[in-house]
Amino acid sequence: MKRYFIACLLAVTLLSFQTAPKKTAQAKTGTLAPAAGLQASIDRGKTIYLKRCLVCHQVDGGGVPHLNAPLDGASQVIGKDKERIIRIVLNGMNEKVELDGEIYSNIMLPQKDLSDQEVADVLTYARNSWTNKASAVTPAEVKAVRAKLK
């Protein structure tokens, strides 16, 4: 009887430390919670940035003076006009550009092979990395800009 009591006490103690698995925002609602969705987009965007953008825009988003525009703190990157940066990613840029009082002259190749989701993710990463804090870019916004370019 004493062993049975100890076994039951041990079982109850162990069960009290277990908790039910937490339901994710996606499991509860069928969609990602905004914070979870934003972080997932940033994480995916970082992967793309490291493969496609790092060489020119650098690990710190600082760019290369007079050649490649910085992304960190750049008004056109964190501004409300997302269409402009979406266009630049999709079409590239082959003319000198003035950004926050500096001129940058290196060309940027078009990235039309990226999906709408990938463009949205890499821009969301750039808009929310280093010192930047801005709203996410959505695949729908990219799709709308891409449609205008055709």
N, CA, C and O atoms as a GROMACS GRO file, in nm:
protein
  600
    1MET      N    1   0.082  -0.119   0.000
    1MET     CA    2   0.000   0.000   0.000
    1MET      C    3   0.087   0.126   0.000
    1MET      O    4   0.056   0.225  -0.066
    2LYS      N    5   0.195   0.119   0.076
    2LYS     CA    6   0.285   0.232   0.082
    2LYS      C    7   0.347   0.260  -0.055
    2LYS      O    8   0.361   0.376  -0.095
    3ARG      N    9   0.386   0.153  -0.127
    3ARG     CA   10   0.444   0.168  -0.261
    3ARG      C   11   0.341   0.227  -0.358
    3ARG      O   12   0.374   0.313  -0.439
    4TYR      N   13   0.218   0.183  -0.348
    4TYR     CA   14   0.112   0.233  -0.435
    4TYR      C   15   0.092   0.383  -0.410
    4TYR      O   16   0.078   0.459  -0.505
    5PHE      N   17   0.091   0.425  -0.285
    5PHE     CA   18   0.074   0.565  -0.250
    5PHE      C   19   0.190   0.649  -0.304
    5PHE      O   20   0.168   0.757  -0.358
    6ILE      N   21   0.312   0.599  -0.290
    6ILE     CA   22   0.430   0.672  -0.340
    6ILE      C   23   0.426   0.681  -0.493
    6ILE      O   24   0.458   0.786  -0.549
    7ALA      N   25   0.386   0.572  -0.560
    7ALA     CA   26   0.377   0.571  -0.706
    7ALA      C   27   0.272   0.673  -0.753
    7ALA      O   28   0.295   0.746  -0.849
    8CYS      N   29   0.158   0.677  -0.685
    8CYS     CA   30   0.054   0.773  -0.721
    8CYS      C   31   0.100   0.916  -0.697
    8CYS      O   32   0.077   1.004  -0.780
    9LEU      N   33   0.165   0.939  -0.584
    9LEU     CA   34   0.217   1.071  -0.552
    9LEU      C   35   0.319   1.117  -0.657
    9LEU      O   36   0.319   1.232  -0.701
   10LEU      N   37   0.406   1.025  -0.696
   10LEU     CA   38   0.506   1.054  -0.798
   10LEU      C   39   0.438   1.086  -0.932
   10LEU      O   40   0.478   1.181  -1.000
   11ALA      N   41   0.338   1.010  -0.970
   11ALA     CA   42   0.267   1.032  -1.096
   11ALA      C   43   0.197   1.168  -1.095
   11ALA      O   44   0.204   1.243  -1.193
   12VAL      N   45   0.130   1.200  -0.986
   12VAL     CA   46   0.061   1.329  -0.975
   12VAL      C   47   0.163   1.443  -0.981
   12VAL      O   48   0.138   1.544  -1.046
   13THR      N   49   0.275   1.427  -0.915
   13THR     CA   50   0.379   1.530  -0.916
   13THR      C   51   0.432   1.551  -1.057
   13THR      O   52   0.446   1.665  -1.102
   14LEU      N   53   0.461   1.442  -1.127
   14LEU     CA   54   0.512   1.454  -1.264
   14LEU      C   55   0.409   1.518  -1.357
   14LEU      O   56   0.443   1.601  -1.441
   15LEU      N   57   0.284   1.479  -1.343
   15LEU     CA   58   0.179   1.534  -1.427
   15LEU      C   59   0.156   1.683  -1.400
   15LEU      O   60   0.118   1.758  -1.490
   16SER      N   61   0.180   1.725  -1.278
   16SER     CA   62   0.159   1.866  -1.245
   16SER      C   63   0.261   1.956  -1.314
   16SER      O   64   0.235   2.074  -1.334
   17PHE      N   65   0.377   1.901  -1.350
   17PHE     CA   66   0.478   1.980  -1.419
   17PHE      C   67   0.457   1.984  -1.570
   17PHE      O   68   0.514   2.068  -1.639
   18GLN      N   69   0.375   1.894  -1.620
   18GLN     CA   70   0.346   1.896  -1.762
   18GLN      C   71   0.235   1.996  -1.788
   18GLN      O   72   0.142   2.011  -1.709
   19THR      N   73   0.248   2.063  -1.899
   19THR     CA   74   0.142   2.155  -1.939
   19THR      C   75   0.093   2.113  -2.076
   19THR      O   76   0.164   2.047  -2.153
   20ALA      N   77  -0.026   2.151  -2.104
   20ALA     CA   78  -0.080   2.121  -2.237
   20ALA      C   79   0.002   2.196  -2.340
   20ALA      O   80   0.047   2.307  -2.312
   21PRO      N   81   0.022   2.139  -2.457
   21PRO     CA   82   0.097   2.212  -2.560
   21PRO      C   83   0.028   2.344  -2.592
   21PRO      O   84  -0.095   2.351  -2.605
   22LYS      N   85   0.108   2.446  -2.606
   22LYS     CA   86   0.053   2.577  -2.636
   22LYS      C   87   0.007   2.580  -2.781
   22LYS      O   88   0.076   2.532  -2.871
   23LYS      N   89  -0.110   2.636  -2.801
   23LYS     CA   90  -0.159   2.651  -2.937
   23LYS      C   91  -0.095   2.776  -2.995
   23LYS      O   92  -0.091   2.881  -2.932
   24THR      N   93  -0.047   2.762  -3.116
   24THR     CA   94   0.011   2.878  -3.182
   24THR      C   95  -0.101   2.966  -3.234
   24THR      O   96  -0.216   2.923  -3.241
   25ALA      N   97  -0.066   3.087  -3.268
   25ALA     CA   98  -0.165   3.178  -3.324
   25ALA      C   99  -0.225   3.119  -3.450
   25ALA      O  100  -0.344   3.137  -3.478
   26GLN      N  101  -0.143   3.048  -3.527
   26GLN     CA  102  -0.192   2.989  -3.650
   26GLN      C  103  -0.292   2.878  -3.619
   26GLN      O  104  -0.394   2.866  -3.687
   27ALA      N  105  -0.264   2.798  -3.518
   27ALA     CA  106  -0.355   2.690  -3.483
   27ALA      C  107  -0.488   2.743  -3.431
   27ALA      O  108  -0.592   2.683  -3.457
   28LYS      N  109  -0.486   2.853  -3.359
   28LYS     CA  110  -0.607   2.910  -3.303
   28LYS      C  111  -0.696   2.976  -3.409
   28LYS      O  112  -0.818   2.960  -3.408
   29THR      N  113  -0.632   3.049  -3.500
   29THR     CA  114  -0.710   3.130  -3.593
   29THR      C  115  -0.700   3.086  -3.738
   29THR      O  116  -0.777   3.130  -3.822
   30GLY      N  117  -0.604   3.000  -3.766
   30GLY     CA  118  -0.583   2.959  -3.904
   30GLY      C  119  -0.492   3.053  -3.980
   30GLY      O  120  -0.462   3.029  -4.097
   31THR      N  121  -0.447   3.162  -3.914
   31THR     CA  122  -0.355   3.256  -3.978
   31THR      C  123  -0.245   3.289  -3.879
   31THR      O  124  -0.258   3.263  -3.759
   32LEU      N  125  -0.140   3.344  -3.929
   32LEU     CA  126  -0.031   3.384  -3.841
   32LEU      C  127  -0.068   3.512  -3.766
   32LEU      O  128  -0.131   3.602  -3.821
   33ALA      N  129  -0.027   3.516  -3.641
   33ALA     CA  130  -0.043   3.640  -3.565
   33ALA      C  131   0.050   3.743  -3.628
   33ALA      O  132   0.154   3.706  -3.682
   34PRO      N  133   0.016   3.872  -3.622
   34PRO     CA  134   0.099   3.973  -3.687
   34PRO      C  135   0.245   3.968  -3.644
   34PRO      O  136   0.334   3.976  -3.729
   35ALA      N  137   0.273   3.956  -3.516
   35ALA     CA  138   0.412   3.953  -3.470
   35ALA      C  139   0.483   3.829  -3.521
   35ALA      O  140   0.598   3.837  -3.564
   36ALA      N  141   0.417   3.716  -3.516
   36ALA     CA  142   0.478   3.593  -3.564
   36ALA      C  143   0.501   3.601  -3.714
   36ALA      O  144   0.605   3.557  -3.763
   37GLY      N  145   0.406   3.656  -3.786
   37GLY     CA  146   0.419   3.672  -3.931
   37GLY      C  147   0.531   3.767  -3.967
   37GLY      O  148   0.605   3.742  -4.061
   38LEU      N  149   0.543   3.877  -3.893
   38LEU     CA  150   0.649   3.974  -3.918
   38LEU      C  151   0.785   3.910  -3.895
   38LEU      O  152   0.874   3.925  -3.978
   39GLN      N  153   0.802   3.840  -3.785
   39GLN     CA  154   0.931   3.780  -3.756
   39GLN      C  155   0.966   3.673  -3.858
   39GLN      O  156   1.083   3.660  -3.897
   40ALA      N  157   0.869   3.595  -3.901
   40ALA     CA  158   0.895   3.492  -4.002
   40ALA      C  159   0.938   3.558  -4.134
   40ALA      O  160   1.029   3.509  -4.201
   41SER      N  161   0.873   3.668  -4.170
   41SER     CA  162   0.910   3.739  -4.292
   41SER      C  163   1.051   3.796  -4.281
   41SER      O  164   1.129   3.789  -4.376
   42ILE      N  165   1.084   3.852  -4.166
   42ILE     CA  166   1.219   3.906  -4.143
   42ILE      C  167   1.322   3.794  -4.153
   42ILE      O  168   1.427   3.812  -4.215
   43ASP      N  169   1.293   3.680  -4.094
   43ASP     CA  170   1.387   3.568  -4.098
   43ASP      C  171   1.409   3.519  -4.241
   43ASP      O  172   1.523   3.494  -4.280
   44ARG      N  173   1.302   3.505  -4.318
   44ARG     CA  174   1.316   3.462  -4.458
   44ARG      C  175   1.390   3.569  -4.537
   44ARG      O  176   1.474   3.537  -4.621
   45GLY      N  177   1.358   3.695  -4.510
   45GLY     CA  178   1.424   3.806  -4.580
   45GLY      C  179   1.572   3.813  -4.553
   45GLY      O  180   1.650   3.848  -4.642
   46LYS      N  181   1.612   3.781  -4.433
   46LYS     CA  182   1.755   3.781  -4.398
   46LYS      C  183   1.830   3.680  -4.484
   46LYS      O  184   1.940   3.708  -4.532
   47THR      N  185   1.772   3.564  -4.505
   47THR     CA  186   1.834   3.461  -4.588
   47THR      C  187   1.855   3.513  -4.730
   47THR      O  188   1.961   3.494  -4.789
   48ILE      N  189   1.754   3.578  -4.784
   48ILE     CA  190   1.763   3.634  -4.919
   48ILE      C  191   1.868   3.746  -4.921
   48ILE      O  192   1.949   3.754  -5.013
   49TYR      N  193   1.865   3.832  -4.821
   49TYR     CA  194   1.960   3.943  -4.813
   49TYR      C  195   2.103   3.891  -4.813
   49TYR      O  196   2.189   3.944  -4.884
   50LEU      N  197   2.128   3.789  -4.735
   50LEU     CA  198   2.264   3.735  -4.726
   50LEU      C  199   2.311   3.678  -4.860
   50LEU      O  200   2.431   3.682  -4.890
   51LYS      N  201   2.220   3.626  -4.939
   51LYS     CA  202   2.256   3.569  -5.069
   51LYS      C  203   2.263   3.673  -5.180
   51LYS      O  204   2.348   3.663  -5.268
   52ARG      N  205   2.175   3.772  -5.177
   52ARG     CA  206   2.159   3.862  -5.290
   52ARG      C  207   2.208   4.005  -5.268
   52ARG      O  208   2.249   4.071  -5.363
   53CYS      N  209   2.204   4.053  -5.147
   53CYS     CA  210   2.222   4.197  -5.123
   53CYS      C  211   2.348   4.233  -5.044
   53CYS      O  212   2.399   4.344  -5.055
   54LEU      N  213   2.397   4.139  -4.967
   54LEU     CA  214   2.507   4.164  -4.874
   54LEU      C  215   2.630   4.221  -4.941
   54LEU      O  216   2.692   4.312  -4.888
   55VAL      N  217   2.667   4.169  -5.058
   55VAL     CA  218   2.790   4.211  -5.124
   55VAL      C  219   2.792   4.361  -5.147
   55VAL      O  220   2.894   4.426  -5.126
   56CYS      N  221   2.681   4.416  -5.190
   56CYS     CA  222   2.677   4.560  -5.220
   56CYS      C  223   2.635   4.645  -5.100
   56CYS      O  224   2.693   4.751  -5.075
   57HIS      N  225   2.536   4.599  -5.027
   57HIS     CA  226   2.480   4.682  -4.919
   57HIS      C  227   2.543   4.653  -4.783
   57HIS      O  228   2.513   4.722  -4.685
   58GLN      N  229   2.630   4.553  -4.776
   58GLN     CA  230   2.711   4.520  -4.658
   58GLN      C  231   2.629   4.460  -4.544
   58GLN      O  232   2.507   4.472  -4.540
   59VAL      N  233   2.698   4.395  -4.453
   59VAL     CA  234   2.633   4.325  -4.343
   59VAL      C  235   2.560   4.421  -4.249
   59VAL      O  236   2.459   4.385  -4.189
   60ASP      N  237   2.612   4.543  -4.238
   60ASP     CA  238   2.549   4.642  -4.150
   60ASP      C  239   2.449   4.732  -4.221
   60ASP      O  240   2.397   4.826  -4.162
   61GLY      N  241   2.422   4.703  -4.349
   61GLY     CA  242   2.328   4.785  -4.425
   61GLY      C  243   2.383   4.921  -4.461
   61GLY      O  244   2.308   5.008  -4.507
   62GLY      N  245   2.513   4.942  -4.441
   62GLY     CA  246   2.573   5.072  -4.462
   62GLY      C  247   2.612   5.104  -4.605
   62GLY      O  248   2.649   5.218  -4.634
   63GLY      N  249   2.604   5.006  -4.696
   63GLY     CA  250   2.640   5.030  -4.834
   63GLY      C  251   2.788   5.061  -4.850
   63GLY      O  252   2.868   5.035  -4.760
   64VAL      N  253   2.824   5.117  -4.965
   64VAL     CA  254   2.961   5.157  -4.994
   64VAL      C  255   2.956   5.303  -5.038
   64VAL      O  256   2.888   5.334  -5.136
   65PRO      N  257   3.025   5.393  -4.970
   65PRO     CA  258   3.017   5.535  -5.002
   65PRO      C  259   3.032   5.563  -5.152
   65PRO      O  260   3.126   5.516  -5.217
   66HIS      N  261   2.940   5.641  -5.204
   66HIS     CA  262   2.937   5.688  -5.343
   66HIS      C  263   2.917   5.578  -5.446
   66HIS      O  264   2.913   5.607  -5.566
   67LEU      N  265   2.904   5.453  -5.403
   67LEU     CA  266   2.878   5.344  -5.497
   67LEU      C  267   2.742   5.280  -5.472
   67LEU      O  268   2.652   5.290  -5.554
   68ASN      N  269   2.729   5.214  -5.357
   68ASN     CA  270   2.608   5.140  -5.324
   68ASN      C  271   2.536   5.205  -5.207
   68ASN      O  272   2.594   5.223  -5.100
   69ALA      N  273   2.412   5.240  -5.229
   69ALA     CA  274   2.335   5.314  -5.129
   69ALA      C  275   2.321   5.234  -4.999
   69ALA      O  276   2.306   5.112  -5.002
   70PRO      N  277   2.325   5.304  -4.887
   70PRO     CA  278   2.299   5.237  -4.760
   70PRO      C  279   2.151   5.207  -4.746
   70PRO      O  280   2.066   5.277  -4.801
   71LEU      N  281   2.121   5.104  -4.672
   71LEU     CA  282   1.982   5.070  -4.641
   71LEU      C  283   1.948   5.110  -4.498
   71LEU      O  284   1.832   5.141  -4.467
   72ASP      N  285   2.048   5.110  -4.412
   72ASP     CA  286   2.026   5.144  -4.271
   72ASP      C  287   2.001   5.294  -4.257
   72ASP      O  288   2.088   5.376  -4.288
   73GLY      N  289   1.882   5.328  -4.210
   73GLY     CA  290   1.847   5.467  -4.186
   73GLY      C  291   1.810   5.547  -4.310
   73GLY      O  292   1.780   5.666  -4.299
   74ALA      N  293   1.812   5.484  -4.426
   74ALA     CA  294   1.781   5.556  -4.550
   74ALA      C  295   1.632   5.591  -4.556
   74ALA      O  296   1.547   5.504  -4.540
   75SER      N  297   1.603   5.718  -4.580
   75SER     CA  298   1.464   5.763  -4.579
   75SER      C  299   1.379   5.689  -4.682
   75SER      O  300   1.261   5.663  -4.656
   76GLN      N  301   1.435   5.656  -4.796
   76GLN     CA  302   1.357   5.588  -4.899
   76GLN      C  303   1.334   5.440  -4.866
   76GLN      O  304   1.243   5.378  -4.921
   77VAL      N  305   1.413   5.385  -4.778
   77VAL     CA  306   1.394   5.246  -4.737
   77VAL      C  307   1.286   5.237  -4.630
   77VAL      O  308   1.202   5.148  -4.634
   78ILE      N  309   1.289   5.329  -4.536
   78ILE     CA  310   1.194   5.321  -4.424
   78ILE      C  311   1.072   5.410  -4.442
   78ILE      O  312   0.984   5.413  -4.356
   79GLY      N  313   1.068   5.484  -4.552
   79GLY     CA  314   0.956   5.575  -4.576
   79GLY      C  315   0.825   5.504  -4.606
   79GLY      O  316   0.820   5.382  -4.618
   80LYS      N  317   0.722   5.583  -4.617
   80LYS     CA  318   0.587   5.530  -4.641
   80LYS      C  319   0.567   5.485  -4.785
   80LYS      O  320   0.479   5.403  -4.813
   81ASP      N  321   0.648   5.536  -4.878
   81ASP     CA  322   0.635   5.501  -5.019
   81ASP      C  323   0.707   5.369  -5.046
   81ASP      O  324   0.822   5.367  -5.090
   82LYS      N  325   0.639   5.260  -5.020
   82LYS     CA  326   0.698   5.128  -5.042
   82LYS      C  327   0.710   5.096  -5.190
   82LYS      O  328   0.797   5.019  -5.230
   83GLU      N  329   0.624   5.156  -5.273
   83GLU     CA  330   0.625   5.126  -5.416
   83GLU      C  331   0.761   5.155  -5.478
   83GLU      O  332   0.807   5.079  -5.564
   84ARG      N  333   0.825   5.261  -5.437
   84ARG     CA  334   0.956   5.297  -5.493
   84ARG      C  335   1.060   5.189  -5.467
   84ARG      O  336   1.132   5.150  -5.559
   85ILE      N  337   1.069   5.140  -5.346
   85ILE     CA  338   1.172   5.039  -5.318
   85ILE      C  339   1.136   4.904  -5.381
   85ILE      O  340   1.225   4.827  -5.418
   86ILE      N  341   1.007   4.877  -5.394
   86ILE     CA  342   0.966   4.754  -5.464
   86ILE      C  343   1.009   4.764  -5.610
   86ILE      O  344   1.064   4.668  -5.665
   87ARG      N  345   0.985   4.879  -5.672
   87ARG     CA  346   1.026   4.901  -5.812
   87ARG      C  347   1.176   4.885  -5.829
   87ARG      O  348   1.222   4.826  -5.927
   88ILE      N  349   1.252   4.938  -5.736
   88ILE     CA  350   1.398   4.929  -5.745
   88ILE      C  351   1.443   4.783  -5.739
   88ILE      O  352   1.530   4.742  -5.816
   89VAL      N  353   1.386   4.706  -5.649
   89VAL     CA  354   1.424   4.564  -5.640
   89VAL      C  355   1.386   4.492  -5.769
   89VAL      O  356   1.465   4.414  -5.822
   90LEU      N  357   1.266   4.515  -5.819
   90LEU     CA  358   1.220   4.444  -5.938
   90LEU      C  359   1.292   4.489  -6.066
   90LEU      O  360   1.329   4.406  -6.148
   91ASN      N  361   1.311   4.619  -6.083
   91ASN     CA  362   1.370   4.674  -6.206
   91ASN      C  363   1.519   4.699  -6.199
   91ASN      O  364   1.584   4.717  -6.301
   92GLY      N  365   1.572   4.702  -6.078
   92GLY     CA  366   1.711   4.742  -6.063
   92GLY      C  367   1.723   4.893  -6.081
   92GLY      O  368   1.623   4.964  -6.087
   93MET      N  369   1.847   4.939  -6.088
   93MET     CA  370   1.869   5.082  -6.105
   93MET      C  371   2.001   5.099  -6.178
   93MET      O  372   2.102   5.041  -6.138
   94ASN      N  373   2.001   5.178  -6.283
   94ASN     CA  374   2.125   5.196  -6.358
   94ASN      C  375   2.162   5.344  -6.377
   94ASN      O  376   2.239   5.378  -6.466
   95GLU      N  377   2.107   5.429  -6.293
   95GLU     CA  378   2.145   5.570  -6.299
   95GLU      C  379   2.191   5.615  -6.160
   95GLU      O  380   2.167   5.548  -6.060
   96LYS      N  381   2.257   5.730  -6.158
   96LYS     CA  382   2.299   5.785  -6.030
   96LYS      C  383   2.174   5.817  -5.949
   96LYS      O  384   2.072   5.860  -6.003
   97VAL      N  385   2.184   5.795  -5.819
   97VAL     CA  386   2.070   5.822  -5.733
   97VAL      C  387   2.117   5.906  -5.614
   97VAL      O  388   2.223   5.882  -5.556
   98GLU      N  389   2.035   6.005  -5.579
   98GLU     CA  390   2.062   6.086  -5.462
   98GLU      C  391   1.979   6.030  -5.347
   98GLU      O  392   1.858   6.010  -5.360
   99LEU      N  393   2.045   6.006  -5.237
   99LEU     CA  394   1.977   5.951  -5.120
   99LEU      C  395   2.028   6.024  -4.997
   99LEU      O  396   2.145   6.012  -4.960
  100ASP      N  397   1.940   6.098  -4.935
  100ASP     CA  398   1.973   6.171  -4.813
  100ASP      C  399   2.099   6.256  -4.828
  100ASP      O  400   2.184   6.260  -4.739
  101GLY      N  401   2.109   6.325  -4.943
  101GLY     CA  402   2.219   6.419  -4.964
  101GLY      C  403   2.346   6.360  -5.023
  101GLY      O  404   2.442   6.434  -5.047
  102GLU      N  405   2.350   6.233  -5.048
  102GLU     CA  406   2.467   6.167  -5.107
  102GLU      C  407   2.430   6.111  -5.243
  102GLU      O  408   2.314   6.074  -5.266
  103ILE      N  409   2.527   6.104  -5.334
  103ILE     CA  410   2.506   6.048  -5.467
  103ILE      C  411   2.570   5.909  -5.471
  103ILE      O  412   2.684   5.890  -5.427
  104TYR      N  413   2.495   5.812  -5.524
  104TYR     CA  414   2.544   5.676  -5.540
  104TYR      C  415   2.534   5.640  -5.687
  104TYR      O  416   2.433   5.666  -5.752
  105SER      N  417   2.641   5.579  -5.741
  105SER     CA  418   2.648   5.562  -5.886
  105SER      C  419   2.658   5.417  -5.934
  105SER      O  420   2.658   5.394  -6.055
  106ASN      N  421   2.666   5.320  -5.848
  106ASN     CA  422   2.676   5.182  -5.892
  106ASN      C  423   2.540   5.131  -5.938
  106ASN      O  424   2.437   5.170  -5.884
  107ILE      N  425   2.539   5.044  -6.038
  107ILE     CA  426   2.413   4.989  -6.085
  107ILE      C  427   2.364   4.880  -5.990
  107ILE      O  428   2.443   4.816  -5.921
  108MET      N  429   2.234   4.862  -5.988
  108MET     CA  430   2.174   4.750  -5.915
  108MET      C  431   2.100   4.666  -6.018
  108MET      O  432   2.017   4.718  -6.092
  109LEU      N  433   2.130   4.539  -6.022
  109LEU     CA  434   2.066   4.450  -6.117
  109LEU      C  435   1.922   4.422  -6.077
  109LEU      O  436   1.892   4.416  -5.958
  110PRO      N  437   1.833   4.405  -6.175
  110PRO     CA  438   1.694   4.370  -6.143
  110PRO      C  439   1.687   4.233  -6.078
  110PRO      O  440   1.767   4.144  -6.107
  111GLN      N  441   1.591   4.217  -5.990
  111GLN     CA  442   1.570   4.091  -5.919
  111GLN      C  443   1.433   4.034  -5.952
  111GLN      O  444   1.361   3.986  -5.864
  112LYS      N  445   1.396   4.038  -6.079
  112LYS     CA  446   1.263   3.995  -6.123
  112LYS      C  447   1.237   3.847  -6.099
  112LYS      O  448   1.122   3.804  -6.097
  113ASP      N  449   1.344   3.769  -6.082
  113ASP     CA  450   1.326   3.626  -6.060
  113ASP      C  451   1.278   3.594  -5.919
  113ASP      O  452   1.234   3.482  -5.892
  114LEU      N  453   1.284   3.691  -5.828
  114LEU     CA  454   1.232   3.669  -5.693
  114LEU      C  455   1.080   3.669  -5.698
  114LEU      O  456   1.019   3.746  -5.771
  115SER      N  457   1.020   3.582  -5.619
  115SER     CA  458   0.873   3.579  -5.610
  115SER      C  459   0.824   3.702  -5.534
  115SER      O  460   0.902   3.773  -5.471
  116ASP      N  461   0.694   3.726  -5.540
  116ASP     CA  462   0.636   3.837  -5.465
  116ASP      C  463   0.665   3.821  -5.316
  116ASP      O  464   0.698   3.919  -5.248
  117GLN      N  465   0.654   3.699  -5.266
  117GLN     CA  466   0.681   3.672  -5.125
  117GLN      C  467   0.827   3.702  -5.091
  117GLN      O  468   0.855   3.762  -4.987
  118GLU      N  469   0.920   3.661  -5.178
  118GLU     CA  470   1.062   3.684  -5.152
  118GLU      C  471   1.096   3.834  -5.153
  118GLU      O  472   1.173   3.880  -5.069
  119VAL      N  473   1.040   3.908  -5.247
  119VAL     CA  474   1.063   4.053  -5.250
  119VAL      C  475   1.007   4.116  -5.123
  119VAL      O  476   1.072   4.199  -5.060
  120ALA      N  477   0.886   4.077  -5.086
  120ALA     CA  478   0.825   4.130  -4.964
  120ALA      C  479   0.911   4.097  -4.842
  120ALA      O  480   0.932   4.183  -4.756
  121ASP      N  481   0.961   3.976  -4.834
  121ASP     CA  482   1.042   3.934  -4.719
  121ASP      C  483   1.174   4.010  -4.711
  121ASP      O  484   1.212   4.056  -4.604
  122VAL      N  485   1.245   4.023  -4.824
  122VAL     CA  486   1.374   4.091  -4.818
  122VAL      C  487   1.357   4.239  -4.788
  122VAL      O  488   1.440   4.298  -4.718
  123LEU      N  489   1.252   4.300  -4.839
  123LEU     CA  490   1.227   4.441  -4.806
  123LEU      C  491   1.180   4.458  -4.663
  123LEU      O  492   1.215   4.557  -4.598
  124THR      N  493   1.101   4.365  -4.614
  124THR     CA  494   1.060   4.370  -4.473
  124THR      C  495   1.183   4.356  -4.383
  124THR      O  496   1.193   4.423  -4.280
  125TYR      N  497   1.275   4.268  -4.422
  125TYR     CA  498   1.401   4.254  -4.347
  125TYR      C  499   1.477   4.387  -4.346
  125TYR      O  500   1.520   4.433  -4.240
  126ALA      N  501   1.495   4.448  -4.463
  126ALA     CA  502   1.570   4.573  -4.470
  126ALA      C  503   1.501   4.685  -4.393
  126ALA      O  504   1.567   4.768  -4.332
  127ARG      N  505   1.368   4.687  -4.394
  127ARG     CA  506   1.292   4.792  -4.324
  127ARG      C  507   1.287   4.770  -4.173
  127ARG      O  508   1.240   4.856  -4.100
  128ASN      N  509   1.336   4.654  -4.127
  128ASN     CA  510   1.330   4.623  -3.984
  128ASN      C  511   1.462   4.570  -3.928
  128ASN      O  512   1.464   4.498  -3.829
  129SER      N  513   1.571   4.606  -3.992
  129SER     CA  514   1.703   4.564  -3.946
  129SER      C  515   1.788   4.686  -3.914
  129SER      O  516   1.754   4.798  -3.951
  130TRP      N  517   1.898   4.660  -3.845
  130TRP     CA  518   1.991   4.764  -3.805
  130TRP      C  519   1.917   4.866  -3.720
  130TRP      O  520   1.864   4.830  -3.615
  131THR      N  521   1.911   4.991  -3.761
  131THR     CA  522   1.835   5.090  -3.683
  131THR      C  523   1.696   5.113  -3.741
  131THR      O  524   1.620   5.195  -3.688
  132ASN      N  525   1.662   5.044  -3.848
  132ASN     CA  526   1.533   5.064  -3.916
  132ASN      C  527   1.418   4.998  -3.840
  132ASN      O  528   1.432   4.887  -3.788
  133LYS      N  529   1.308   5.067  -3.835
  133LYS     CA  530   1.183   5.013  -3.780
  133LYS      C  531   1.070   5.069  -3.865
  133LYS      O  532   1.032   5.185  -3.851
  134ALA      N  533   1.018   4.986  -3.954
  134ALA     CA  534   0.912   5.031  -4.044
  134ALA      C  535   0.814   4.917  -4.068
  134ALA      O  536   0.840   4.803  -4.030
  135SER      N  537   0.704   4.949  -4.130
  135SER     CA  538   0.602   4.847  -4.156
  135SER      C  539   0.652   4.744  -4.256
  135SER      O  540   0.744   4.770  -4.334
  136ALA      N  541   0.590   4.629  -4.253
  136ALA     CA  542   0.625   4.520  -4.343
  136ALA      C  543   0.579   4.552  -4.485
  136ALA      O  544   0.487   4.631  -4.506
  137VAL      N  545   0.644   4.490  -4.580
  137VAL     CA  546   0.600   4.493  -4.719
  137VAL      C  547   0.527   4.361  -4.741
  137VAL      O  548   0.576   4.255  -4.702
  138THR      N  549   0.412   4.366  -4.802
  138THR     CA  550   0.332   4.245  -4.823
  138THR      C  551   0.348   4.193  -4.966
  138THR      O  552   0.378   4.270  -5.058
  139PRO      N  553   0.327   4.064  -4.984
  139PRO     CA  554   0.329   4.010  -5.120
  139PRO      C  555   0.225   4.077  -5.210
  139PRO      O  556   0.248   4.092  -5.330
  140ALA      N  557   0.112   4.116  -5.155
  140ALA     CA  558   0.008   4.185  -5.233
  140ALA      C  559   0.059   4.319  -5.285
  140ALA      O  560   0.030   4.356  -5.399
  141GLU      N  561   0.135   4.391  -5.204
  141GLU     CA  562   0.192   4.519  -5.249
  141GLU      C  563   0.291   4.495  -5.362
  141GLU      O  564   0.294   4.571  -5.460
  142VAL      N  565   0.371   4.392  -5.350
  142VAL     CA  566   0.468   4.360  -5.455
  142VAL      C  567   0.395   4.320  -5.583
  142VAL      O  568   0.432   4.362  -5.693
  143LYS      N  569   0.292   4.238  -5.568
  143LYS     CA  570   0.214   4.194  -5.685
  143LYS      C  571   0.154   4.313  -5.759
  143LYS      O  572   0.154   4.317  -5.882
  144ALA      N  573   0.102   4.409  -5.684
  144ALA     CA  574   0.040   4.527  -5.744
  144ALA      C  575   0.143   4.609  -5.822
  144ALA      O  576   0.115   4.657  -5.932
  145VAL      N  577   0.261   4.624  -5.766
  145VAL     CA  578   0.366   4.701  -5.835
  145VAL      C  579   0.413   4.623  -5.957
  145VAL      O  580   0.432   4.681  -6.064
  146ARG      N  581   0.430   4.494  -5.943
  146ARG     CA  582   0.474   4.411  -6.056
  146ARG      C  583   0.373   4.420  -6.172
  146ARG      O  584   0.412   4.424  -6.289
  147ALA      N  585   0.246   4.424  -6.140
  147ALA     CA  586   0.142   4.434  -6.243
  147ALA      C  587   0.152   4.566  -6.318
  147ALA      O  588   0.127   4.570  -6.439
  148LYS      N  589   0.188   4.674  -6.249
  148LYS     CA  590   0.204   4.805  -6.312
  148LYS      C  591   0.324   4.808  -6.407
  148LYS      O  592   0.325   4.883  -6.504
  149LEU      N  593   0.423   4.725  -6.379
  149LEU     CA  594   0.545   4.725  -6.458
  149LEU      C  595   0.531   4.652  -6.591
  149LEU      O  596   0.616   4.667  -6.678
  150LYS      N  597   0.427   4.574  -6.606
  150LYS     CA  598   0.410   4.494  -6.729
  150LYS      C  599   0.352   4.574  -6.840
  150LYS      O  600   0.332   4.521  -6.949
   0.00000   0.00000   0.00000
